[in-house]
Amino acid sequence: MKAPACFDGTKPFKARSFIQYCQLIFHNDPEYFSQDRKKFFYSTSFLIGRAAKWIEPYLSNLTNQDPNYLLSSLRLFESQLFTLFGDPNEVRKAAAELDSLRMKEGGHASLYIANFRSLVSRIGDRG
């Protein structure tokens, strides 16, 4: 698999796709990415601009004997990244789109189902 596109934090709609693409890479090579720490370092190597500035203080403390909480939990890292750089209205927008989702006459059921699943995944347990 090719590397993810660098994420600079300026386009909130790209935060989720960055996180999801990194997760695909981790699932594609579970032996190598067996620890959250490896996943964290891999993901952070593709942060640039504002997103890189956010992570700098955590990376500068790597020599600290007590590992930083962000380094030890990929879920926490992903959550923080999305909270800071993701779309704050994503759940509300997805819920509104879901309410208005209709299968078009003559449309394909598979396309409707794909749209439905995408919206539900964005709402998750936050809706």
C-alpha positions as CSV (number, residue, x, y, z in Angstrom):
1,M,0.0,0.0,0.0
2,K,1.2,3.5,-0.7
3,A,1.7,5.9,2.2
4,P,-1.1,8.2,3.3
5,A,-1.2,11.8,2.0
6,C,0.3,14.2,4.5
7,F,-2.2,15.9,6.8
8,D,-1.7,19.5,7.6
9,G,-4.8,20.1,9.7
10,T,-6.2,22.9,7.5
11,K,-9.0,20.9,5.9
12,P,-11.2,19.4,8.6
13,F,-13.0,17.0,6.2
14,K,-9.6,15.3,5.5
15,A,-9.0,14.3,9.2
16,R,-11.2,11.2,9.1
17,S,-9.9,10.0,5.8
18,F,-6.3,10.4,7.1
19,I,-7.1,8.4,10.2
20,Q,-9.0,5.7,8.3
21,Y,-6.2,5.3,5.7
22,C,-3.6,4.9,8.4
23,Q,-5.8,2.2,10.0
24,L,-6.0,0.4,6.6
25,I,-2.2,0.3,6.5
26,F,-2.1,-1.0,10.1
27,H,-4.6,-3.8,9.3
28,N,-2.6,-4.6,6.1
29,D,0.5,-5.4,8.2
30,P,-0.6,-6.4,11.7
31,E,2.7,-8.1,12.4
32,Y,4.7,-4.9,12.0
33,F,2.1,-2.6,13.5
34,S,1.6,-4.8,16.6
35,Q,2.1,-1.9,19.0
36,D,0.3,1.4,19.3
37,R,3.6,3.1,19.6
38,K,4.7,2.0,16.1
39,K,1.3,3.1,14.8
40,F,1.7,6.5,16.5
41,F,5.1,7.1,15.0
42,Y,4.0,6.1,11.6
43,S,1.0,8.3,11.7
44,T,2.9,11.3,13.0
45,S,5.5,11.1,10.3
46,F,2.8,12.2,7.9
47,L,1.8,15.3,9.8
48,I,2.9,18.6,8.5
49,G,2.1,22.3,9.1
50,R,-0.4,23.0,11.9
51,A,-0.8,19.3,12.7
52,A,3.0,18.8,13.0
53,K,3.2,21.9,15.3
54,W,0.6,20.3,17.5
55,I,2.5,17.0,17.9
56,E,6.0,18.6,18.3
57,P,5.9,19.0,22.1
58,Y,5.0,15.3,22.5
59,L,7.8,14.2,20.2
60,S,10.3,16.4,22.0
61,N,9.6,14.5,25.2
62,L,10.6,11.1,23.8
63,T,13.6,10.9,26.1
64,N,11.4,11.1,29.1
65,Q,11.4,7.9,31.1
66,D,7.6,8.1,31.7
67,P,5.9,7.6,28.3
68,N,3.5,10.2,27.3
69,Y,-0.2,9.2,27.4
70,L,-0.6,10.1,23.7
71,L,2.3,7.8,22.7
72,S,0.8,4.8,24.4
73,S,-2.8,4.9,23.0
74,L,-3.5,5.1,19.3
75,R,-7.2,5.7,20.0
76,L,-6.4,8.7,22.2
77,F,-4.1,10.1,19.5
78,E,-6.7,9.6,16.8
79,S,-9.4,11.1,19.1
80,Q,-7.2,14.2,19.8
81,L,-6.3,14.6,16.2
82,F,-9.9,14.5,15.1
83,T,-11.0,16.8,18.0
84,L,-8.4,19.4,17.1
85,F,-8.5,19.2,13.3
86,G,-11.7,17.4,12.3
87,D,-15.1,18.8,11.4
88,P,-16.8,19.8,14.6
89,N,-20.2,19.5,12.9
90,E,-19.6,16.1,11.3
91,V,-22.1,14.2,13.4
92,R,-24.8,16.9,12.9
93,K,-24.2,17.1,9.2
94,A,-24.2,13.3,8.8
95,A,-27.5,13.0,10.8
96,A,-29.1,15.7,8.6
97,E,-27.9,13.9,5.5
98,L,-29.2,10.6,6.9
99,D,-32.6,12.1,7.6
100,S,-32.9,13.3,4.0
101,L,-31.4,10.2,2.3
102,R,-33.7,8.7,-0.2
103,M,-33.2,6.1,-2.8
104,K,-33.7,7.7,-6.2
105,E,-36.2,6.2,-8.6
106,G,-34.2,3.9,-10.9
107,G,-31.2,4.2,-8.6
108,H,-29.1,1.3,-7.5
109,A,-29.8,-0.2,-4.1
110,S,-26.1,-0.8,-3.6
111,L,-25.3,2.9,-3.9
112,Y,-28.1,3.8,-1.4
113,I,-26.7,1.2,1.0
114,A,-23.2,2.5,0.6
115,N,-24.3,6.1,1.3
116,F,-26.4,4.9,4.3
117,R,-23.5,2.9,5.8
118,S,-21.1,5.8,5.3
119,L,-23.4,8.3,7.1
120,V,-24.1,5.8,10.0
121,S,-20.3,5.3,10.4
122,R,-19.8,9.0,10.7
123,I,-22.5,9.3,13.4
124,G,-21.2,6.2,15.3
125,D,-22.0,6.2,18.9
126,R,-21.8,10.0,19.1
127,G,-25.2,10.6,17.5
